[in-house]
Amino acid sequence: MEERWVLVFQTCKSPNLLFMSMFLLILLYLSNPPSIYAVSIYNAYDVLDLHPQDRDSLLLFKSQLLNPNQSLSSWALVGSRCTNWTGLTCSNRTGRVISLNLTHLNLSGQVHPSLCKIPFLETLILSHNNFNGSIPPCLGTFRNLRTLDLSHNMFSGVVPNTLMKLKKLRELVFNNNKDLNGIVPLWIGNFSMVLEKLDLGFNSFCGEIPESLFYLKSLKNLDLSHNYLSGNLYDFHQSLVYLNLESNQLSGTLPCFMASVDSLSVLNLANNSIVGGMPTCISSLRALTQLNLSFNWLKYEISPRFMFSERLIILDLSFNDFSGHLPNKIAETSEKSGLVFLDLSHNRFSGDIPFTITELKGLQALFLSHNLLTGEIPARIGNLTYLRVIDLSYNSLSGSIPLNIVGCFQLQALILNNNNLSGQIQPELDALDSLIILDISNNKISGEIPLTLAGCKSLEVVDFSSNNMSGALNDAITKWSNLRFLSLARNKFNGALPSWLFSFEAIQMIDLSGNRFSGFIPDGNFNISLNFNNSDIGRTTPREPLAALRNMEIKLSVIAANSNELGFYYNLSLMVGIDLSDNLLHGEIPVGLFGLHGLEYLNLSYNFLDGQIPSSLEMWSLKAFDLSHNSLSGQIPENISSLGNLTLLNLSYNCFSGIVPKKQGYWRFPGAFAGNPDLCVESSGEGCQMKRLPAVPGKTFEEEMEGPISVWEYMPGLKLHWNCSFRGRAEVLFLMLISTSVSRWTFEVTAGTSSGTPDGEKERSLIEFHN
């Protein structure tokens, strides 16, 4: 327990006793050094009560607030010691409040002017609450204020001009009040000659950056990001440490920031309209640790002399128009420092990936996608043992996936889609047991899925689509217990579908379309998948357009040298669905498939399926339903048209029969019943129309359907059966079947796609980094 000296005077009735007390006091003073005596007097003031004027002002301020968590319950008339009041710091000499910090207390309401009657306040922090209304002009009366933080609230209107009276202010933080608007006050750069930090980010300010800010010598940290600021970007003439102007409408060319050559640590100018090239002087910023120039209009080649210091840990030049070869050596490296995050994606860089990139020993994230890169993946890529993300997609890379890549044993995402890679998946890739995302789609990869990939137990997204892979599905896939997305579409896989196909709890999309799978659809346990059975979507969900896809996010992160976590998301926009179309499946459709409440997309078209559809469907979330080009029979379920989210329906070219009443609203799905000879569809004023094969002269199948379907051609010796036993399938007697240029309707559900669109992109969005 801390020992404290407290000096207490008592009233003495006896003169002798008074004299004795004074004598003892003098002895006490002489026997203790002045410094100890001073400490004793200082500590005595801990017992001082809150000054009555400040107490009354604070209680009135509290009375006007909503305080659902009772965070200010300690503010009361009884027990007025300053140390007992939440968020208060008082002067030990006077008992006056000098600091008020109410951050993260879930307070709401307007700031009552009584708060301004605390004259000696030096720090006022109201951040991360729900305060609203305008900023009180009376805050300008705090002549001793050093810090004013109103961030992360709902303040609106303009910054009051009375704040220019705060001559001693060092920190002004108003970020994340989205309705704060108007121009940035012209006086903002000259009202306080000691202002070091100004943060007005994530608001709605417009106009140009005040000229005074470019010359305020005391300014160290400036954040004006995520506003609507315009005009040219000029050079700053002070020693800045942190500069964030991201997501505005600034134009002009890149300045050199030479006044900050030894101080600037973070420079973020992303998402503006900056033009021109990259001046080599930028690489002279010796203290720079983070540089983000993404989403601008920068172009031309990057000079070979361009080289950053080893302090740089984050470099993002993505989404520009840079061209030429990748820099041979973009930054100095050492054993303990160097680049951690490098993003040069979405430019026009060409040529080979320089082997020197494998010398960036500390690199954890490498993004070179959407360029014009050729050649092979560097054989020594495995030297980057800290790598967690590799994205080389959408280039023209060739060769095979280097076996050395298993040296990147911490890898979480390997994204190589849309290249010209060949060869097979090496069994040794099982060493990448931290892998979450594996995308090698749209290449020329061949061979089977290695059994050893069972070792990649962390996999959540697997895309092998549009390759030349073959073989049956093996049990290695069952070990991917966290699987959320699986696409093996447009390959040459064959054999029966395994019984465990629908047994993944987190699965959101299974796409096995365009292969040679045969046999029955396994009648497994369809209740395992949480997404397939998500009844929260339910019947009351309003109808959305087909393109309103769900966003599946996977957060990945890297750890910078300063132990800060830099996170970014891998986004997949897709439906919750199953696509087994364009295979050789036969037999009846398992009844369990028709009871999946969360399923949004089901495509079983272009198979040999038969049997009937249940009379009532419970697929309340269904948006796209395609069973066309099979041999299904029976009547159309009456409640299909009542599925409120349904946007695409195709039951054409089957053997359905009976009557489809007009009142069921099937007019929303033109062409959905074509090619069902025994099906009667009521139409306005024409009674019942039989949906036979098109008989209008010159009208092809494509014209009959709303979208194109497959057209089969035949040569002599090839018989076509147009009855419900074969449903337009060809029986080859002797010669090879030749198909025309097939542009059949397929509903692609990879990231970013909607009905009738080409394969979309899987996108990754970087979380902004802040000081």
VEXBA-269760 format. One line per field, with one value per residue (C-alpha): residue number from 1; z, x, y; residue in one letter. Coordinates in steps of 0.2 Angstrom, whole numbers, m for minus. Each point is the difference from the previous one (the first is absolute). Layout:
BEGIN
seq	NUM|... $
c3	Z|... $
c1	X|... $
c2	Y|... $
type	a|... $
This chain:
BEGIN
seq	1|2|3|4|5|6|7|8|9|10|11|12|13|14|15|16|17|18|19|20|21|22|23|24|25|26|27|28|29|30|31|32|33|34|35|36|37|38|39|40|41|42|43|44|45|46|47|48|49|50|51|52|53|54|55|56|57|58|59|60|61|62|63|64|65|66|67|68|69|70|71|72|73|74|75|76|77|78|79|80|81|82|83|84|85|86|87|88|89|90|91|92|93|94|95|96|97|98|99|100|101|102|103|104|105|106|107|108|109|110|111|112|113|114|115|116|117|118|119|120|121|122|123|124|125|126|127|128|129|130|131|132|133|134|135|136|137|138|139|140|141|142|143|144|145|146|147|148|149|150|151|152|153|154|155|156|157|158|159|160|161|162|163|164|165|166|167|168|169|170|171|172|173|174|175|176|177|178|179|180|181|182|183|184|185|186|187|188|189|190|191|192|193|194|195|196|197|198|199|200|201|202|203|204|205|206|207|208|209|210|211|212|213|214|215|216|217|218|219|220|221|222|223|224|225|226|227|228|229|230|231|232|233|234|235|236|237|238|239|240|241|242|243|244|245|246|247|248|249|250|251|252|253|254|255|256|257|258|259|260|261|262|263|264|265|266|267|268|269|270|271|272|273|274|275|276|277|278|279|280|281|282|283|284|285|286|287|288|289|290|291|292|293|294|295|296|297|298|299|300|301|302|303|304|305|306|307|308|309|310|311|312|313|314|315|316|317|318|319|320|321|322|323|324|325|326|327|328|329|330|331|332|333|334|335|336|337|338|339|340|341|342|343|344|345|346|347|348|349|350|351|352|353|354|355|356|357|358|359|360|361|362|363|364|365|366|367|368|369|370|371|372|373|374|375|376|377|378|379|380|381|382|383|384|385|386|387|388|389|390|391|392|393|394|395|396|397|398|399|400|401|402|403|404|405|406|407|408|409|410|411|412|413|414|415|416|417|418|419|420|421|422|423|424|425|426|427|428|429|430|431|432|433|434|435|436|437|438|439|440|441|442|443|444|445|446|447|448|449|450|451|452|453|454|455|456|457|458|459|460|461|462|463|464|465|466|467|468|469|470|471|472|473|474|475|476|477|478|479|480|481|482|483|484|485|486|487|488|489|490|491|492|493|494|495|496|497|498|499|500|501|502|503|504|505|506|507|508|509|510|511|512|513|514|515|516|517|518|519|520|521|522|523|524|525|526|527|528|529|530|531|532|533|534|535|536|537|538|539|540|541|542|543|544|545|546|547|548|549|550|551|552|553|554|555|556|557|558|559|560|561|562|563|564|565|566|567|568|569|570|571|572|573|574|575|576|577|578|579|580|581|582|583|584|585|586|587|588|589|590|591|592|593|594|595|596|597|598|599|600|601|602|603|604|605|606|607|608|609|610|611|612|613|614|615|616|617|618|619|620|621|622|623|624|625|626|627|628|629|630|631|632|633|634|635|636|637|638|639|640|641|642|643|644|645|646|647|648|649|650|651|652|653|654|655|656|657|658|659|660|661|662|663|664|665|666|667|668|669|670|671|672|673|674|675|676|677|678|679|680|681|682|683|684|685|686|687|688|689|690|691|692|693|694|695|696|697|698|699|700|701|702|703|704|705|706|707|708|709|710|711|712|713|714|715|716|717|718|719|720|721|722|723|724|725|726|727|728|729|730|731|732|733|734|735|736|737|738|739|740|741|742|743|744|745|746|747|748|749|750|751|752|753|754|755|756|757|758|759|760|761|762|763|764|765|766|767|768|769|770|771 $
c3	0|m5|15|m1|10|5|9|12|10|15|11|17|15|10|m4|6|m11|m15|4|1|m17|m9|8|m7|m17|m1|5|m13|m13|5|1|m17|m17|m9|m14|11|9|m17|m5|16|m3|m18|5|13|m14|m6|12|m8|m6|m18|m2|3|m17|m10|9|m4|m18|m2|8|m11|m15|5|3|m19|m6|m3|10|m2|8|15|m4|10|15|10|m4|15|13|14|0|m10|0|m17|m1|2|m15|m16|m13|10|5|12|5|17|4|m4|m2|m17|m15|m12|m10|m5|m10|m3|m15|m4|13|m12|4|m12|m1|m3|9|13|1|18|m4|m6|18|5|m3|4|m12|m9|m7|m7|m8|m4|m14|m4|6|m9|3|m13|m5|m4|8|14|m4|19|m1|m6|18|6|m1|8|m11|m7|m7|m7|m7|m6|m12|m3|4|m10|0|m15|m8|m2|12|10|m2|18|1|m7|18|6|m2|11|m9|m5|m6|m9|m5|m8|m11|m3|1|m17|0|4|m16|m8|m4|11|9|m7|17|4|m4|10|15|11|m3|11|m10|m3|m4|m11|m5|m10|m9|m4|m1|m14|m2|m17|m9|0|13|9|m6|18|4|m12|10|18|8|15|m9|1|m4|m13|m5|m12|m7|m6|m4|m16|m1|m17|m8|m4|13|5|9|19|8|17|7|0|8|m6|m16|m5|m14|m6|m9|m5|m17|0|m17|m6|0|15|10|7|19|2|16|7|m7|17|9|m11|6|m8|m17|m6|m15|m7|m9|m8|m17|1|m18|m7|4|16|4|6|15|8|3|10|14|12|15|m11|7|m10|m17|m8|m17|m7|m10|m9|m18|2|m15|m10|5|18|m1|3|12|11|16|17|17|10|12|m13|5|m10|m19|m9|m18|m6|m12|m10|m17|2|m14|m4|10|18|10|2|18|7|18|11|10|16|11|13|m11|m18|m9|8|m13|m18|m12|m18|m7|m13|m10|m17|6|m13|m1|12|19|6|10|12|7|9|10|9|15|11|m13|6|m14|m19|m12|m19|m7|m15|m10|m16|8|m9|3|15|19|7|5|17|5|15|7|6|16|7|m14|4|m16|m18|m14|m18|m8|m17|m8|m14|11|m6|6|15|18|7|13|10|5|14|9|3|14|7|m16|3|m18|m17|m14|m17|m11|m18|m6|m12|14|m4|8|15|18|9|15|10|1|16|9|m2|15|4|m17|0|m18|m15|m17|m16|m11|m18|m4|m9|16|m3|10|16|17|10|15|10|m1|15|10|m5|14|1|m18|m1|m19|m13|m19|m13|m13|m19|0|m8|17|0|11|13|16|14|19|2|m2|15|11|m5|14|m1|m19|m5|m19|m12|m19|m11|m15|m18|2|m4|17|m1|10|13|12|17|14|11|m13|10|17|3|13|m6|m19|m10|m18|m8|m19|m9|m17|m17|4|m3|17|m2|11|13|10|17|12|15|15|m7|18|4|m10|11|m16|m10|15|5|4|6|m18|0|m9|5|m9|m13|m18|m6|m17|m5|1|18|5|18|5|7|9|6|10|m2|9|1|15|m4|9|13|5|m8|m9|m18|m5|m17|m6|m14|m7|m9|m6|m4|4|12|m13|m8|m19|m7|m18|m16|7|m3|15|0|12|11|9|18|9|13|m12|m2|19|2|7|m3|m18|m12|m16|m6|m18|m5|m18|m15|9|m2|15|1|13|7|9|18|m1|12|2|16|m8|6|m4|m18|m13|m15|m4|m16|m3|m19|m12|10|0|14|0|10|4|3|19|4|12|m11|m5|18|4|2|m4|m16|m14|m12|m4|m14|m1|m19|m10|12|0|12|m3|7|0|6|5|m5|18|6|m8|m11|m12|10|m8|m19|m8|16|m6|m18|m7|11|m13|13|10|m1|4|1|m8|m1|m12|m8|12|2|m11|m1|2|m15|m9|m10|m17|m6|m17|2|19|9|18|5|m6|9|16|9|0|m11|2|m6|m18|m6|m18|m7|m14|m9|12|14|7|10|11|3|12|19|1|m6|0|m14|4|m14|m1|m10|m11|m10|m2|12|6|m4|9|m6|9|16|10|11|15|15|16|5|19|2|8|m8|m13|m3|m12|m18|4|m2|14|12|11|18|8|15|9|11|17|1|11|13|12 $
c1	0|7|4|m6|4|m15|2|m15|m3|m11|m8|9|m8|16|14|13|m7|0|18|5|m9|9|17|m3|m5|17|10|m9|4|19|1|m7|8|m11|m3|m8|m10|m6|m5|m10|m9|m4|m7|m11|m11|m5|m15|m6|m18|m5|m2|m19|m1|8|m11|m16|5|4|m16|m11|10|m4|m18|m2|8|m6|10|m6|15|m1|18|m1|m8|14|m4|m11|m2|5|18|8|18|7|9|m17|m8|2|11|5|18|1|14|7|2|m17|m12|m5|m3|15|m5|m16|1|m16|5|m9|m14|m15|m6|m12|m9|6|14|m8|8|3|15|8|0|15|13|16|m3|16|m6|m18|m2|m18|5|m9|m17|m16|0|m10|m5|12|17|m4|8|4|14|10|0|12|16|11|m6|14|m10|m17|m7|m18|4|m12|m16|m14|3|m6|2|15|15|m4|11|1|13|13|2|8|17|8|m8|13|m13|m16|m9|m17|1|m14|m15|m7|m11|13|1|4|17|15|1|13|7|4|18|4|m12|13|18|3|m13|9|m15|m15|m12|m15|m1|m17|m11|m8|12|1|10|19|13|3|17|4|1|15|10|m5|18|m7|m10|5|m15|m13|m15|m13|m4|m17|m8|m4|15|5|14|18|11|15|15|1|13|1|7|m15|0|m17|m10|m16|m10|m8|m17|m2|m1|18|9|17|16|10|10|17|m4|19|m4|m5|15|6|m17|m14|m5|m17|m6|m17|m7|m10|m16|2|3|19|8|17|14|9|14|16|0|m13|12|11|m12|11|m12|m14|m8|m17|m3|m18|m2|m13|m16|7|5|19|8|17|14|8|18|13|8|m16|5|m8|10|m2|m12|m14|m12|m15|m1|m16|0|m15|m14|11|7|18|9|16|10|m2|14|15|2|m13|6|16|m1|7|m2|m11|m9|m7|m16|m14|m14|2|m14|3|m16|m12|13|8|17|8|14|6|m2|18|9|6|m18|5|13|m14|2|m13|m14|m16|m12|3|m13|5|m17|m8|16|8|14|7|13|m1|m2|17|7|7|m17|1|14|m13|m4|m11|m12|m18|m8|5|m12|7|m17|m5|17|8|11|5|9|m5|m2|18|2|11|m16|m2|13|m13|m7|m10|m10|m18|m6|8|m10|7|m16|m1|17|8|7|1|6|m8|m4|15|m3|13|m12|m7|14|m10|m11|m5|m8|m18|m2|6|m5|9|m16|1|17|6|3|m3|0|m10|m2|14|m5|13|m10|m9|14|m7|m13|m2|m7|m16|0|6|m2|7|m13|4|15|4|m1|m8|m3|m13|m2|10|m2|14|m14|m9|14|m3|m13|m1|m4|m11|2|5|0|6|m10|5|13|0|m4|m10|m7|m14|m4|6|m12|9|m3|m12|8|9|m7|6|m2|m8|2|4|3|4|m8|8|8|m4|m7|m12|m12|m12|0|4|m15|11|m3|m5|m3|19|3|m5|m1|m11|m12|1|m19|4|m2|m17|m16|0|15|m4|4|17|8|10|16|m2|12|6|17|12|14|16|11|19|13|19|10|11|17|m8|m12|m15|m12|m4|m16|m9|m14|m2|m18|m10|m17|m11|m16|m3|m2|3|5|1|m5|7|5|m6|m11|m16|m13|m12|5|1|m15|11|7|m17|m1|15|m7|17|4|0|6|m3|5|m2|m2|7|0|m11|m10|m18|m14|m11|2|m9|m17|6|17|7|15|m6|17|1|5|5|m7|5|m5|m1|6|m4|m14|m10|m18|m16|m8|7|0|m14|11|15|m7|m3|18|3|18|m1|7|6|m10|4|m9|0|3|m6|m16|m11|m18|m17|m6|9|m13|2|m4|16|10|12|0|15|10|m1|6|1|m11|5|2|m12|m12|m13|0|m15|5|m15|3|m10|m15|7|m5|12|16|10|18|6|16|0|m9|0|10|18|m1|14|1|10|m14|m13|9|4|18|10|0|11|m3|5|5|2|8|m6|m2|m5|m17|m9|m15|m12|m12|0|10|16|m5|11|15|10|3|16|0|17|6|6|m12|4|m8|m1|7|m9|m5|m13|m7|11|m1|17|1|19|5|m8|m11|m18|m12|7|17|17|10|2|15|4|5|10|m3|14|m5|7|14|0|12 $
c2	0|17|11|18|15|11|16|3|16|m1|14|1|8|0|12|m12|m13|12|4|m18|m4|14|m6|m17|6|10|m16|m10|13|0|m19|m3|6|13|m12|m13|14|5|m17|m2|16|m5|m17|8|8|m18|2|16|m1|5|19|4|10|m14|m13|9|3|m18|m6|11|m7|m17|3|4|m17|m17|m12|m17|m9|11|4|17|m7|6|18|4|14|m12|m5|14|m5|2|m17|m8|8|m10|8|15|6|15|12|m5|18|7|m15|7|m12|0|m15|m8|m17|m9|m11|m16|3|m2|17|9|17|17|9|12|17|m3|m10|16|7|m10|14|m9|m15|m6|m16|m4|m17|m6|m12|m17|5|5|19|10|17|14|2|13|17|3|m13|15|6|m13|11|m13|m15|m10|m15|0|m17|m2|m14|m15|9|7|18|10|17|11|2|16|15|2|m14|11|8|m17|7|m13|m15|m14|m14|3|m16|0|m16|m11|12|m3|15|13|10|16|6|m3|16|12|4|m18|2|16|1|m10|0|m15|m12|m16|m12|4|m14|4|m17|m9|15|10|15|7|14|1|m3|17|7|4|m19|m2|12|m3|m4|m9|m13|m18|m10|4|m11|7|m17|m5|17|9|12|5|11|m3|m9|12|m4|3|11|m8|m16|m11|m17|m7|6|m8|8|m16|m1|18|8|8|2|6|m9|m8|13|m6|4|6|9|m17|m10|m5|m1|m6|m18|m2|7|m5|8|m14|2|17|7|2|m1|0|m12|m5|12|m8|12|m9|m14|12|1|m9|m2|m7|m16|1|6|m2|8|m12|4|15|4|m2|m7|m2|m11|0|5|m13|12|m1|m8|2|m2|m15|9|m2|m14|4|5|0|7|m10|6|12|0|m4|m9|m8|m13|m2|9|m12|5|11|1|m3|m15|m7|m15|9|13|3|m1|m10|5|3|3|5|m8|7|9|m4|m7|m12|m12|m13|1|5|m13|13|1|m16|10|9|m12|9|0|m6|5|1|6|1|m4|8|4|m6|m10|m15|m14|m11|2|2|m17|7|7|m12|11|12|m10|13|1|m1|5|m2|7|m1|m2|8|0|m11|m10|m17|m16|m10|5|m1|m14|12|9|m12|10|14|m11|14|3|3|5|m6|8|m4|0|7|m4|m13|m11|m19|m16|m8|3|m6|m12|10|15|m9|9|16|m5|18|3|7|5|m10|7|m7|2|4|m7|m16|m11|m18|m16|m5|7|m7|m10|9|16|m7|8|18|m1|19|2|10|5|m12|4|m12|5|2|m11|m18|m9|m18|m15|m3|10|m8|1|13|13|m6|6|18|1|20|m1|15|0|m14|2|m14|6|m2|m14|m19|m7|m16|m14|0|14|m5|m2|14|13|10|m3|16|11|17|m3|14|m5|m17|1|m16|5|m4|m16|m19|m5|m14|m11|7|16|m6|0|6|10|17|7|2|16|15|11|m12|m1|18|3|18|5|m7|4|19|4|14|m5|6|0|m15|9|4|m13|m4|6|m13|8|m9|11|m2|10|3|6|16|2|12|m15|9|m11|5|m9|m2|m10|m13|3|m13|7|m15|m9|m14|m14|m16|m2|m18|5|m7|m17|m18|m2|m10|m7|10|17|m4|8|8|12|8|4|10|17|9|m5|14|m8|m18|m5|m18|3|m10|m17|m16|2|m7|m1|13|17|0|8|13|8|8|9|17|8|m6|13|m11|m17|m10|m18|2|m13|m16|m13|6|m3|3|17|16|4|12|11|3|17|5|m1|18|1|m10|10|m14|m15|m13|m16|m2|m15|m13|m11|10|m1|7|18|15|13|18|6|m8|14|m10|14|7|m14|0|m16|m9|m14|m2|m17|m9|m7|m6|16|12|18|12|17|16|m2|m15|m14|m14|m1|m16|3|m11|2|16|m1|17|0|6|1|m9|m7|15|12|m10|1|16|m4|m12|m18|m14|m5|m18|m3|m18|m8|m16|m15|11|m1|13|m4|14|m10|0|m16|9|18|6|m10|m7|m19|m2|m15|2|17|13|13|18|14|18|14|m2|15|m8|9|m3|10|3|4|3|16|15|m9|1|m8|0|8|m7|m7|14|4|m4|16|4|17|7|8|17|2|14|7 $
type	m|e|e|r|w|v|l|v|f|q|t|c|k|s|p|n|l|l|f|m|s|m|f|l|l|i|l|l|y|l|s|n|p|p|s|i|y|a|v|s|i|y|n|a|y|d|v|l|d|l|h|p|q|d|r|d|s|l|l|l|f|k|s|q|l|l|n|p|n|q|s|l|s|s|w|a|l|v|g|s|r|c|t|n|w|t|g|l|t|c|s|n|r|t|g|r|v|i|s|l|n|l|t|h|l|n|l|s|g|q|v|h|p|s|l|c|k|i|p|f|l|e|t|l|i|l|s|h|n|n|f|n|g|s|i|p|p|c|l|g|t|f|r|n|l|r|t|l|d|l|s|h|n|m|f|s|g|v|v|p|n|t|l|m|k|l|k|k|l|r|e|l|v|f|n|n|n|k|d|l|n|g|i|v|p|l|w|i|g|n|f|s|m|v|l|e|k|l|d|l|g|f|n|s|f|c|g|e|i|p|e|s|l|f|y|l|k|s|l|k|n|l|d|l|s|h|n|y|l|s|g|n|l|y|d|f|h|q|s|l|v|y|l|n|l|e|s|n|q|l|s|g|t|l|p|c|f|m|a|s|v|d|s|l|s|v|l|n|l|a|n|n|s|i|v|g|g|m|p|t|c|i|s|s|l|r|a|l|t|q|l|n|l|s|f|n|w|l|k|y|e|i|s|p|r|f|m|f|s|e|r|l|i|i|l|d|l|s|f|n|d|f|s|g|h|l|p|n|k|i|a|e|t|s|e|k|s|g|l|v|f|l|d|l|s|h|n|r|f|s|g|d|i|p|f|t|i|t|e|l|k|g|l|q|a|l|f|l|s|h|n|l|l|t|g|e|i|p|a|r|i|g|n|l|t|y|l|r|v|i|d|l|s|y|n|s|l|s|g|s|i|p|l|n|i|v|g|c|f|q|l|q|a|l|i|l|n|n|n|n|l|s|g|q|i|q|p|e|l|d|a|l|d|s|l|i|i|l|d|i|s|n|n|k|i|s|g|e|i|p|l|t|l|a|g|c|k|s|l|e|v|v|d|f|s|s|n|n|m|s|g|a|l|n|d|a|i|t|k|w|s|n|l|r|f|l|s|l|a|r|n|k|f|n|g|a|l|p|s|w|l|f|s|f|e|a|i|q|m|i|d|l|s|g|n|r|f|s|g|f|i|p|d|g|n|f|n|i|s|l|n|f|n|n|s|d|i|g|r|t|t|p|r|e|p|l|a|a|l|r|n|m|e|i|k|l|s|v|i|a|a|n|s|n|e|l|g|f|y|y|n|l|s|l|m|v|g|i|d|l|s|d|n|l|l|h|g|e|i|p|v|g|l|f|g|l|h|g|l|e|y|l|n|l|s|y|n|f|l|d|g|q|i|p|s|s|l|e|m|w|s|l|k|a|f|d|l|s|h|n|s|l|s|g|q|i|p|e|n|i|s|s|l|g|n|l|t|l|l|n|l|s|y|n|c|f|s|g|i|v|p|k|k|q|g|y|w|r|f|p|g|a|f|a|g|n|p|d|l|c|v|e|s|s|g|e|g|c|q|m|k|r|l|p|a|v|p|g|k|t|f|e|e|e|m|e|g|p|i|s|v|w|e|y|m|p|g|l|k|l|h|w|n|c|s|f|r|g|r|a|e|v|l|f|l|m|l|i|s|t|s|v|s|r|w|t|f|e|v|t|a|g|t|s|s|g|t|p|d|g|e|k|e|r|s|l|i|e|f|h|n $
